[in-house]
Amino acid sequence: MKDKEATKRKLIDAVGIIIKRDGFSALKISTIAKVAEVDRKLIYRYFGGLNHLIEAYIISFNPF
């Protein structure tokens, strides 16, 4: 379970890195996976796709 949570955190962190470095328009599945150093399939497995990953990134700042 810890590996799953660590991978999810890496993906969420990668979203922030890309936004800061290249802007929101640079958010692509392949780019996020490359920055996080994980297989792109894990984005779909853990988040269901790019939109839900971005949502998780936003929620990570204000987890109500």
mmJSON file of the N, C-alpha and C atoms, coordinates in Angstrom:
{"data_MODEL":{"atom_site":{
"group_PDB":["ATOM","ATOM","ATOM","ATOM","ATOM","ATOM","ATOM","ATOM","ATOM","ATOM","ATOM","ATOM","ATOM","ATOM","ATOM","ATOM","ATOM","ATOM","ATOM","ATOM","ATOM","ATOM","ATOM","ATOM","ATOM","ATOM","ATOM","ATOM","ATOM","ATOM","ATOM","ATOM","ATOM","ATOM","ATOM","ATOM","ATOM","ATOM","ATOM","ATOM","ATOM","ATOM","ATOM","ATOM","ATOM","ATOM","ATOM","ATOM","ATOM","ATOM","ATOM","ATOM","ATOM","ATOM","ATOM","ATOM","ATOM","ATOM","ATOM","ATOM","ATOM","ATOM","ATOM","ATOM","ATOM","ATOM","ATOM","ATOM","ATOM","ATOM","ATOM","ATOM","ATOM","ATOM","ATOM","ATOM","ATOM","ATOM","ATOM","ATOM","ATOM","ATOM","ATOM","ATOM","ATOM","ATOM","ATOM","ATOM","ATOM","ATOM","ATOM","ATOM","ATOM","ATOM","ATOM","ATOM","ATOM","ATOM","ATOM","ATOM","ATOM","ATOM","ATOM","ATOM","ATOM","ATOM","ATOM","ATOM","ATOM","ATOM","ATOM","ATOM","ATOM","ATOM","ATOM","ATOM","ATOM","ATOM","ATOM","ATOM","ATOM","ATOM","ATOM","ATOM","ATOM","ATOM","ATOM","ATOM","ATOM","ATOM","ATOM","ATOM","ATOM","ATOM","ATOM","ATOM","ATOM","ATOM","ATOM","ATOM","ATOM","ATOM","ATOM","ATOM","ATOM","ATOM","ATOM","ATOM","ATOM","ATOM","ATOM","ATOM","ATOM","ATOM","ATOM","ATOM","ATOM","ATOM","ATOM","ATOM","ATOM","ATOM","ATOM","ATOM","ATOM","ATOM","ATOM","ATOM","ATOM","ATOM","ATOM","ATOM","ATOM","ATOM","ATOM","ATOM","ATOM","ATOM","ATOM","ATOM","ATOM","ATOM","ATOM","ATOM","ATOM","ATOM","ATOM","ATOM","ATOM","ATOM","ATOM","ATOM"],
"id":[1,2,3,4,5,6,7,8,9,10,11,12,13,14,15,16,17,18,19,20,21,22,23,24,25,26,27,28,29,30,31,32,33,34,35,36,37,38,39,40,41,42,43,44,45,46,47,48,49,50,51,52,53,54,55,56,57,58,59,60,61,62,63,64,65,66,67,68,69,70,71,72,73,74,75,76,77,78,79,80,81,82,83,84,85,86,87,88,89,90,91,92,93,94,95,96,97,98,99,100,101,102,103,104,105,106,107,108,109,110,111,112,113,114,115,116,117,118,119,120,121,122,123,124,125,126,127,128,129,130,131,132,133,134,135,136,137,138,139,140,141,142,143,144,145,146,147,148,149,150,151,152,153,154,155,156,157,158,159,160,161,162,163,164,165,166,167,168,169,170,171,172,173,174,175,176,177,178,179,180,181,182,183,184,185,186,187,188,189,190,191,192],
"type_symbol":["N","C","C","N","C","C","N","C","C","N","C","C","N","C","C","N","C","C","N","C","C","N","C","C","N","C","C","N","C","C","N","C","C","N","C","C","N","C","C","N","C","C","N","C","C","N","C","C","N","C","C","N","C","C","N","C","C","N","C","C","N","C","C","N","C","C","N","C","C","N","C","C","N","C","C","N","C","C","N","C","C","N","C","C","N","C","C","N","C","C","N","C","C","N","C","C","N","C","C","N","C","C","N","C","C","N","C","C","N","C","C","N","C","C","N","C","C","N","C","C","N","C","C","N","C","C","N","C","C","N","C","C","N","C","C","N","C","C","N","C","C","N","C","C","N","C","C","N","C","C","N","C","C","N","C","C","N","C","C","N","C","C","N","C","C","N","C","C","N","C","C","N","C","C","N","C","C","N","C","C","N","C","C","N","C","C","N","C","C","N","C","C"],
"label_atom_id":["N","CA","C","N","CA","C","N","CA","C","N","CA","C","N","CA","C","N","CA","C","N","CA","C","N","CA","C","N","CA","C","N","CA","C","N","CA","C","N","CA","C","N","CA","C","N","CA","C","N","CA","C","N","CA","C","N","CA","C","N","CA","C","N","CA","C","N","CA","C","N","CA","C","N","CA","C","N","CA","C","N","CA","C","N","CA","C","N","CA","C","N","CA","C","N","CA","C","N","CA","C","N","CA","C","N","CA","C","N","CA","C","N","CA","C","N","CA","C","N","CA","C","N","CA","C","N","CA","C","N","CA","C","N","CA","C","N","CA","C","N","CA","C","N","CA","C","N","CA","C","N","CA","C","N","CA","C","N","CA","C","N","CA","C","N","CA","C","N","CA","C","N","CA","C","N","CA","C","N","CA","C","N","CA","C","N","CA","C","N","CA","C","N","CA","C","N","CA","C","N","CA","C","N","CA","C","N","CA","C","N","CA","C","N","CA","C","N","CA","C","N","CA","C"],
"label_alt_id":[null,null,null,null,null,null,null,null,null,null,null,null,null,null,null,null,null,null,null,null,null,null,null,null,null,null,null,null,null,null,null,null,null,null,null,null,null,null,null,null,null,null,null,null,null,null,null,null,null,null,null,null,null,null,null,null,null,null,null,null,null,null,null,null,null,null,null,null,null,null,null,null,null,null,null,null,null,null,null,null,null,null,null,null,null,null,null,null,null,null,null,null,null,null,null,null,null,null,null,null,null,null,null,null,null,null,null,null,null,null,null,null,null,null,null,null,null,null,null,null,null,null,null,null,null,null,null,null,null,null,null,null,null,null,null,null,null,null,null,null,null,null,null,null,null,null,null,null,null,null,null,null,null,null,null,null,null,null,null,null,null,null,null,null,null,null,null,null,null,null,null,null,null,null,null,null,null,null,null,null,null,null,null,null,null,null,null,null,null,null,null,null],
"label_comp_id":["MET","MET","MET","LYS","LYS","LYS","ASP","ASP","ASP","LYS","LYS","LYS","GLU","GLU","GLU","ALA","ALA","ALA","THR","THR","THR","LYS","LYS","LYS","ARG","ARG","ARG","LYS","LYS","LYS","LEU","LEU","LEU","ILE","ILE","ILE","ASP","ASP","ASP","ALA","ALA","ALA","VAL","VAL","VAL","GLY","GLY","GLY","ILE","ILE","ILE","ILE","ILE","ILE","ILE","ILE","ILE","LYS","LYS","LYS","ARG","ARG","ARG","ASP","ASP","ASP","GLY","GLY","GLY","PHE","PHE","PHE","SER","SER","SER","ALA","ALA","ALA","LEU","LEU","LEU","LYS","LYS","LYS","ILE","ILE","ILE","SER","SER","SER","THR","THR","THR","ILE","ILE","ILE","ALA","ALA","ALA","LYS","LYS","LYS","VAL","VAL","VAL","ALA","ALA","ALA","GLU","GLU","GLU","VAL","VAL","VAL","ASP","ASP","ASP","ARG","ARG","ARG","LYS","LYS","LYS","LEU","LEU","LEU","ILE","ILE","ILE","TYR","TYR","TYR","ARG","ARG","ARG","TYR","TYR","TYR","PHE","PHE","PHE","GLY","GLY","GLY","GLY","GLY","GLY","LEU","LEU","LEU","ASN","ASN","ASN","HIS","HIS","HIS","LEU","LEU","LEU","ILE","ILE","ILE","GLU","GLU","GLU","ALA","ALA","ALA","TYR","TYR","TYR","ILE","ILE","ILE","ILE","ILE","ILE","SER","SER","SER","PHE","PHE","PHE","ASN","ASN","ASN","PRO","PRO","PRO","PHE","PHE","PHE"],
"label_asym_id":["A","A","A","A","A","A","A","A","A","A","A","A","A","A","A","A","A","A","A","A","A","A","A","A","A","A","A","A","A","A","A","A","A","A","A","A","A","A","A","A","A","A","A","A","A","A","A","A","A","A","A","A","A","A","A","A","A","A","A","A","A","A","A","A","A","A","A","A","A","A","A","A","A","A","A","A","A","A","A","A","A","A","A","A","A","A","A","A","A","A","A","A","A","A","A","A","A","A","A","A","A","A","A","A","A","A","A","A","A","A","A","A","A","A","A","A","A","A","A","A","A","A","A","A","A","A","A","A","A","A","A","A","A","A","A","A","A","A","A","A","A","A","A","A","A","A","A","A","A","A","A","A","A","A","A","A","A","A","A","A","A","A","A","A","A","A","A","A","A","A","A","A","A","A","A","A","A","A","A","A","A","A","A","A","A","A","A","A","A","A","A","A"],
"label_entity_id":["1","1","1","1","1","1","1","1","1","1","1","1","1","1","1","1","1","1","1","1","1","1","1","1","1","1","1","1","1","1","1","1","1","1","1","1","1","1","1","1","1","1","1","1","1","1","1","1","1","1","1","1","1","1","1","1","1","1","1","1","1","1","1","1","1","1","1","1","1","1","1","1","1","1","1","1","1","1","1","1","1","1","1","1","1","1","1","1","1","1","1","1","1","1","1","1","1","1","1","1","1","1","1","1","1","1","1","1","1","1","1","1","1","1","1","1","1","1","1","1","1","1","1","1","1","1","1","1","1","1","1","1","1","1","1","1","1","1","1","1","1","1","1","1","1","1","1","1","1","1","1","1","1","1","1","1","1","1","1","1","1","1","1","1","1","1","1","1","1","1","1","1","1","1","1","1","1","1","1","1","1","1","1","1","1","1","1","1","1","1","1","1"],
"label_seq_id":[1,1,1,2,2,2,3,3,3,4,4,4,5,5,5,6,6,6,7,7,7,8,8,8,9,9,9,10,10,10,11,11,11,12,12,12,13,13,13,14,14,14,15,15,15,16,16,16,17,17,17,18,18,18,19,19,19,20,20,20,21,21,21,22,22,22,23,23,23,24,24,24,25,25,25,26,26,26,27,27,27,28,28,28,29,29,29,30,30,30,31,31,31,32,32,32,33,33,33,34,34,34,35,35,35,36,36,36,37,37,37,38,38,38,39,39,39,40,40,40,41,41,41,42,42,42,43,43,43,44,44,44,45,45,45,46,46,46,47,47,47,48,48,48,49,49,49,50,50,50,51,51,51,52,52,52,53,53,53,54,54,54,55,55,55,56,56,56,57,57,57,58,58,58,59,59,59,60,60,60,61,61,61,62,62,62,63,63,63,64,64,64],
"pdbx_PDB_ins_code":[null,null,null,null,null,null,null,null,null,null,null,null,null,null,null,null,null,null,null,null,null,null,null,null,null,null,null,null,null,null,null,null,null,null,null,null,null,null,null,null,null,null,null,null,null,null,null,null,null,null,null,null,null,null,null,null,null,null,null,null,null,null,null,null,null,null,null,null,null,null,null,null,null,null,null,null,null,null,null,null,null,null,null,null,null,null,null,null,null,null,null,null,null,null,null,null,null,null,null,null,null,null,null,null,null,null,null,null,null,null,null,null,null,null,null,null,null,null,null,null,null,null,null,null,null,null,null,null,null,null,null,null,null,null,null,null,null,null,null,null,null,null,null,null,null,null,null,null,null,null,null,null,null,null,null,null,null,null,null,null,null,null,null,null,null,null,null,null,null,null,null,null,null,null,null,null,null,null,null,null,null,null,null,null,null,null,null,null,null,null,null,null],
"Cartn_x":[0.818,0.0,0.858,1.973,2.834,3.364,3.686,4.191,3.139,1.902,0.817,0.689,0.69,0.554,1.755,2.937,4.146,4.088,3.61,3.488,2.445,1.322,0.299,0.862,1.646,2.254,3.227,4.01,4.952,4.216,3.098,2.313,1.718,1.184,0.629,1.728,2.874,4.005,4.469,4.449,4.867,3.964,2.681,1.756,2.217,2.54,3.003,4.294,5.209,6.495,6.273,5.431,5.186,4.478,3.483,2.775,3.741,4.579,5.532,6.582,7.025,8.109,7.635,6.515,6.102,4.697,3.929,2.566,1.535,0.296,-0.805,-0.976,-0.752,-0.961,0.018,1.08,2.071,1.689,0.577,0.167,-0.339,0.436,0.103,0.428,-0.305,-0.086,1.374,1.917,3.293,4.308,4.078,4.997,4.962,3.776,3.632,4.31,4.068,4.68,6.199,6.718,8.169,8.764,8.147,8.645,8.554,7.464,7.274,8.087,8.617,9.394,8.582,7.347,6.472,5.827,5.251,4.541,3.265,2.989,1.81,0.506,0.51,-0.691,-1.135,-0.18,-0.522,-1.383,-1.284,-2.15,-3.604,-3.844,-5.205,-5.638,-4.729,-5.065,-5.404,-4.608,-4.787,-5.736,-5.87,-6.682,-7.788,-7.75,-8.773,-8.545,-7.489,-7.167,-6.599,-6.285,-5.625,-6.482,-7.761,-8.623,-8.687,-8.794,-8.858,-7.511,-6.431,-5.107,-4.958,-5.388,-5.332,-6.216,-7.371,-8.263,-7.572,-6.885,-6.155,-5.053,-4.411,-3.38,-3.989,-5.121,-5.783,-6.238,-6.835,-7.31,-6.155,-4.981,-3.832,-3.48,-3.929,-3.692,-4.745,-5.933,-7.045,-7.953,-7.501,-8.245,-9.441,-10.58,-11.792,-12.369],
"Cartn_y":[-1.198,0.0,1.257,1.221,2.393,2.758,1.753,2.028,2.737,2.313,2.941,4.403,4.669,6.043,6.89,6.31,7.036,7.367,6.441,6.673,7.747,7.692,8.721,10.094,10.16,11.424,11.928,11.017,11.397,11.98,11.39,11.881,13.258,13.425,14.725,15.781,15.434,16.368,16.722,15.754,15.998,17.025,16.985,17.983,19.382,19.561,20.864,21.305,20.38,20.692,21.18,20.479,20.83,22.176,22.408,23.691,24.839,24.689,25.756,25.955,24.869,24.927,25.331,24.729,24.866,25.426,25.553,26.049,24.931,25.305,24.342,23.608,24.297,23.684,22.545,22.448,21.388,20.081,20.082,18.869,17.822,16.8,15.663,14.393,13.343,12.074,11.645,11.674,11.2,12.078,13.379,14.291,14.076,13.934,13.706,12.401,11.344,10.046,10.131,10.863,11.001,11.743,12.847,13.62,12.8,12.05,11.225,9.936,9.619,8.388,7.138,7.129,5.963,5.663,4.491,4.103,4.93,5.407,6.246,5.526,4.202,3.43,3.655,3.987,4.195,5.438,6.399,7.579,7.151,6.278,5.777,4.845,4.008,3.052,3.765,4.75,5.401,6.59,7.245,8.458,8.407,7.452,7.353,8.255,9.038,9.916,11.241,12.062,13.338,14.28,14.383,15.319,15.011,13.745,13.378,13.558,13.392,13.658,15.146,15.99,17.435,17.811,17.193,17.425,17.041,15.909,15.475,16.468,17.029,18.046,19.269,19.723,20.893,20.597,19.446,19.059,18.938,18.589,18.428,19.73,20.864,22.151,22.485,21.93,22.261,21.051,20.049,18.775,18.843,19.295,19.354,17.988],
"Cartn_z":[0.0,0.0,0.0,0.687,0.746,-0.633,-1.442,-2.785,-3.63,-3.508,-4.258,-3.855,-2.571,-2.092,-2.498,-2.462,-2.875,-4.364,-5.158,-6.596,-6.876,-6.185,-6.357,-6.006,-4.936,-4.521,-5.588,-6.154,-7.218,-8.418,-8.768,-9.9,-9.604,-8.414,-8.021,-8.0,-7.445,-7.415,-8.827,-9.72,-11.103,-11.779,-11.468,-12.019,-11.62,-10.343,-9.867,-10.523,-10.687,-11.325,-12.755,-13.481,-14.886,-14.997,-14.149,-14.196,-13.925,-12.911,-12.568,-13.65,-14.237,-15.212,-16.606,-17.046,-18.446,-18.652,-17.583,-17.701,-17.804,-17.547,-17.521,-18.847,-19.938,-21.258,-21.544,-20.761,-20.96,-20.262,-19.532,-18.821,-19.8,-19.979,-20.838,-20.055,-20.32,-19.629,-19.735,-20.924,-21.124,-20.4,-20.379,-19.699,-18.194,-17.65,-16.209,-15.818,-16.582,-16.287,-16.345,-17.31,-17.445,-16.252,-15.862,-14.721,-13.432,-13.27,-12.071,-12.113,-13.288,-13.492,-13.183,-13.717,-13.571,-14.92,-15.04,-16.257,-16.383,-17.565,-17.801,-17.468,-17.526,-17.204,-15.763,-14.897,-13.49,-13.283,-14.167,-14.077,-14.245,-15.205,-15.419,-14.288,-13.821,-12.763,-11.457,-11.081,-9.783,-9.81,-10.972,-11.031,-12.082,-12.964,-13.994,-15.195,-15.157,-16.281,-15.822,-16.782,-16.525,-15.685,-15.994,-15.264,-13.776,-13.431,-12.018,-11.323,-12.05,-11.483,-11.195,-12.106,-11.879,-10.688,-10.59,-9.45,-8.142,-8.128,-6.932,-6.581,-7.59,-7.365,-6.685,-7.175,-6.591,-5.166,-4.955,-3.624,-2.638,-3.127,-2.226,-1.513,-2.047,-1.398,-0.362,-0.515,0.36,0.522,1.257,1.352,2.296,1.792,2.618,2.809],
"occupancy":[1.0,1.0,1.0,1.0,1.0,1.0,1.0,1.0,1.0,1.0,1.0,1.0,1.0,1.0,1.0,1.0,1.0,1.0,1.0,1.0,1.0,1.0,1.0,1.0,1.0,1.0,1.0,1.0,1.0,1.0,1.0,1.0,1.0,1.0,1.0,1.0,1.0,1.0,1.0,1.0,1.0,1.0,1.0,1.0,1.0,1.0,1.0,1.0,1.0,1.0,1.0,1.0,1.0,1.0,1.0,1.0,1.0,1.0,1.0,1.0,1.0,1.0,1.0,1.0,1.0,1.0,1.0,1.0,1.0,1.0,1.0,1.0,1.0,1.0,1.0,1.0,1.0,1.0,1.0,1.0,1.0,1.0,1.0,1.0,1.0,1.0,1.0,1.0,1.0,1.0,1.0,1.0,1.0,1.0,1.0,1.0,1.0,1.0,1.0,1.0,1.0,1.0,1.0,1.0,1.0,1.0,1.0,1.0,1.0,1.0,1.0,1.0,1.0,1.0,1.0,1.0,1.0,1.0,1.0,1.0,1.0,1.0,1.0,1.0,1.0,1.0,1.0,1.0,1.0,1.0,1.0,1.0,1.0,1.0,1.0,1.0,1.0,1.0,1.0,1.0,1.0,1.0,1.0,1.0,1.0,1.0,1.0,1.0,1.0,1.0,1.0,1.0,1.0,1.0,1.0,1.0,1.0,1.0,1.0,1.0,1.0,1.0,1.0,1.0,1.0,1.0,1.0,1.0,1.0,1.0,1.0,1.0,1.0,1.0,1.0,1.0,1.0,1.0,1.0,1.0,1.0,1.0,1.0,1.0,1.0,1.0,1.0,1.0,1.0,1.0,1.0,1.0],
"B_iso_or_equiv":[0.0,0.0,0.0,0.0,0.0,0.0,0.0,0.0,0.0,0.0,0.0,0.0,0.0,0.0,0.0,0.0,0.0,0.0,0.0,0.0,0.0,0.0,0.0,0.0,0.0,0.0,0.0,0.0,0.0,0.0,0.0,0.0,0.0,0.0,0.0,0.0,0.0,0.0,0.0,0.0,0.0,0.0,0.0,0.0,0.0,0.0,0.0,0.0,0.0,0.0,0.0,0.0,0.0,0.0,0.0,0.0,0.0,0.0,0.0,0.0,0.0,0.0,0.0,0.0,0.0,0.0,0.0,0.0,0.0,0.0,0.0,0.0,0.0,0.0,0.0,0.0,0.0,0.0,0.0,0.0,0.0,0.0,0.0,0.0,0.0,0.0,0.0,0.0,0.0,0.0,0.0,0.0,0.0,0.0,0.0,0.0,0.0,0.0,0.0,0.0,0.0,0.0,0.0,0.0,0.0,0.0,0.0,0.0,0.0,0.0,0.0,0.0,0.0,0.0,0.0,0.0,0.0,0.0,0.0,0.0,0.0,0.0,0.0,0.0,0.0,0.0,0.0,0.0,0.0,0.0,0.0,0.0,0.0,0.0,0.0,0.0,0.0,0.0,0.0,0.0,0.0,0.0,0.0,0.0,0.0,0.0,0.0,0.0,0.0,0.0,0.0,0.0,0.0,0.0,0.0,0.0,0.0,0.0,0.0,0.0,0.0,0.0,0.0,0.0,0.0,0.0,0.0,0.0,0.0,0.0,0.0,0.0,0.0,0.0,0.0,0.0,0.0,0.0,0.0,0.0,0.0,0.0,0.0,0.0,0.0,0.0,0.0,0.0,0.0,0.0,0.0,0.0],
"pdbx_formal_charge":[null,null,null,null,null,null,null,null,null,null,null,null,null,null,null,null,null,null,null,null,null,null,null,null,null,null,null,null,null,null,null,null,null,null,null,null,null,null,null,null,null,null,null,null,null,null,null,null,null,null,null,null,null,null,null,null,null,null,null,null,null,null,null,null,null,null,null,null,null,null,null,null,null,null,null,null,null,null,null,null,null,null,null,null,null,null,null,null,null,null,null,null,null,null,null,null,null,null,null,null,null,null,null,null,null,null,null,null,null,null,null,null,null,null,null,null,null,null,null,null,null,null,null,null,null,null,null,null,null,null,null,null,null,null,null,null,null,null,null,null,null,null,null,null,null,null,null,null,null,null,null,null,null,null,null,null,null,null,null,null,null,null,null,null,null,null,null,null,null,null,null,null,null,null,null,null,null,null,null,null,null,null,null,null,null,null,null,null,null,null,null,null],
"auth_seq_id":[1,1,1,2,2,2,3,3,3,4,4,4,5,5,5,6,6,6,7,7,7,8,8,8,9,9,9,10,10,10,11,11,11,12,12,12,13,13,13,14,14,14,15,15,15,16,16,16,17,17,17,18,18,18,19,19,19,20,20,20,21,21,21,22,22,22,23,23,23,24,24,24,25,25,25,26,26,26,27,27,27,28,28,28,29,29,29,30,30,30,31,31,31,32,32,32,33,33,33,34,34,34,35,35,35,36,36,36,37,37,37,38,38,38,39,39,39,40,40,40,41,41,41,42,42,42,43,43,43,44,44,44,45,45,45,46,46,46,47,47,47,48,48,48,49,49,49,50,50,50,51,51,51,52,52,52,53,53,53,54,54,54,55,55,55,56,56,56,57,57,57,58,58,58,59,59,59,60,60,60,61,61,61,62,62,62,63,63,63,64,64,64],
"auth_comp_id":["MET","MET","MET","LYS","LYS","LYS","ASP","ASP","ASP","LYS","LYS","LYS","GLU","GLU","GLU","ALA","ALA","ALA","THR","THR","THR","LYS","LYS","LYS","ARG","ARG","ARG","LYS","LYS","LYS","LEU","LEU","LEU","ILE","ILE","ILE","ASP","ASP","ASP","ALA","ALA","ALA","VAL","VAL","VAL","GLY","GLY","GLY","ILE","ILE","ILE","ILE","ILE","ILE","ILE","ILE","ILE","LYS","LYS","LYS","ARG","ARG","ARG","ASP","ASP","ASP","GLY","GLY","GLY","PHE","PHE","PHE","SER","SER","SER","ALA","ALA","ALA","LEU","LEU","LEU","LYS","LYS","LYS","ILE","ILE","ILE","SER","SER","SER","THR","THR","THR","ILE","ILE","ILE","ALA","ALA","ALA","LYS","LYS","LYS","VAL","VAL","VAL","ALA","ALA","ALA","GLU","GLU","GLU","VAL","VAL","VAL","ASP","ASP","ASP","ARG","ARG","ARG","LYS","LYS","LYS","LEU","LEU","LEU","ILE","ILE","ILE","TYR","TYR","TYR","ARG","ARG","ARG","TYR","TYR","TYR","PHE","PHE","PHE","GLY","GLY","GLY","GLY","GLY","GLY","LEU","LEU","LEU","ASN","ASN","ASN","HIS","HIS","HIS","LEU","LEU","LEU","ILE","ILE","ILE","GLU","GLU","GLU","ALA","ALA","ALA","TYR","TYR","TYR","ILE","ILE","ILE","ILE","ILE","ILE","SER","SER","SER","PHE","PHE","PHE","ASN","ASN","ASN","PRO","PRO","PRO","PHE","PHE","PHE"],
"auth_asym_id":["A","A","A","A","A","A","A","A","A","A","A","A","A","A","A","A","A","A","A","A","A","A","A","A","A","A","A","A","A","A","A","A","A","A","A","A","A","A","A","A","A","A","A","A","A","A","A","A","A","A","A","A","A","A","A","A","A","A","A","A","A","A","A","A","A","A","A","A","A","A","A","A","A","A","A","A","A","A","A","A","A","A","A","A","A","A","A","A","A","A","A","A","A","A","A","A","A","A","A","A","A","A","A","A","A","A","A","A","A","A","A","A","A","A","A","A","A","A","A","A","A","A","A","A","A","A","A","A","A","A","A","A","A","A","A","A","A","A","A","A","A","A","A","A","A","A","A","A","A","A","A","A","A","A","A","A","A","A","A","A","A","A","A","A","A","A","A","A","A","A","A","A","A","A","A","A","A","A","A","A","A","A","A","A","A","A","A","A","A","A","A","A"],
"auth_atom_id":["N","CA","C","N","CA","C","N","CA","C","N","CA","C","N","CA","C","N","CA","C","N","CA","C","N","CA","C","N","CA","C","N","CA","C","N","CA","C","N","CA","C","N","CA","C","N","CA","C","N","CA","C","N","CA","C","N","CA","C","N","CA","C","N","CA","C","N","CA","C","N","CA","C","N","CA","C","N","CA","C","N","CA","C","N","CA","C","N","CA","C","N","CA","C","N","CA","C","N","CA","C","N","CA","C","N","CA","C","N","CA","C","N","CA","C","N","CA","C","N","CA","C","N","CA","C","N","CA","C","N","CA","C","N","CA","C","N","CA","C","N","CA","C","N","CA","C","N","CA","C","N","CA","C","N","CA","C","N","CA","C","N","CA","C","N","CA","C","N","CA","C","N","CA","C","N","CA","C","N","CA","C","N","CA","C","N","CA","C","N","CA","C","N","CA","C","N","CA","C","N","CA","C","N","CA","C","N","CA","C","N","CA","C","N","CA","C","N","CA","C","N","CA","C"],
"pdbx_PDB_model_num":[1,1,1,1,1,1,1,1,1,1,1,1,1,1,1,1,1,1,1,1,1,1,1,1,1,1,1,1,1,1,1,1,1,1,1,1,1,1,1,1,1,1,1,1,1,1,1,1,1,1,1,1,1,1,1,1,1,1,1,1,1,1,1,1,1,1,1,1,1,1,1,1,1,1,1,1,1,1,1,1,1,1,1,1,1,1,1,1,1,1,1,1,1,1,1,1,1,1,1,1,1,1,1,1,1,1,1,1,1,1,1,1,1,1,1,1,1,1,1,1,1,1,1,1,1,1,1,1,1,1,1,1,1,1,1,1,1,1,1,1,1,1,1,1,1,1,1,1,1,1,1,1,1,1,1,1,1,1,1,1,1,1,1,1,1,1,1,1,1,1,1,1,1,1,1,1,1,1,1,1,1,1,1,1,1,1,1,1,1,1,1,1]
}}}
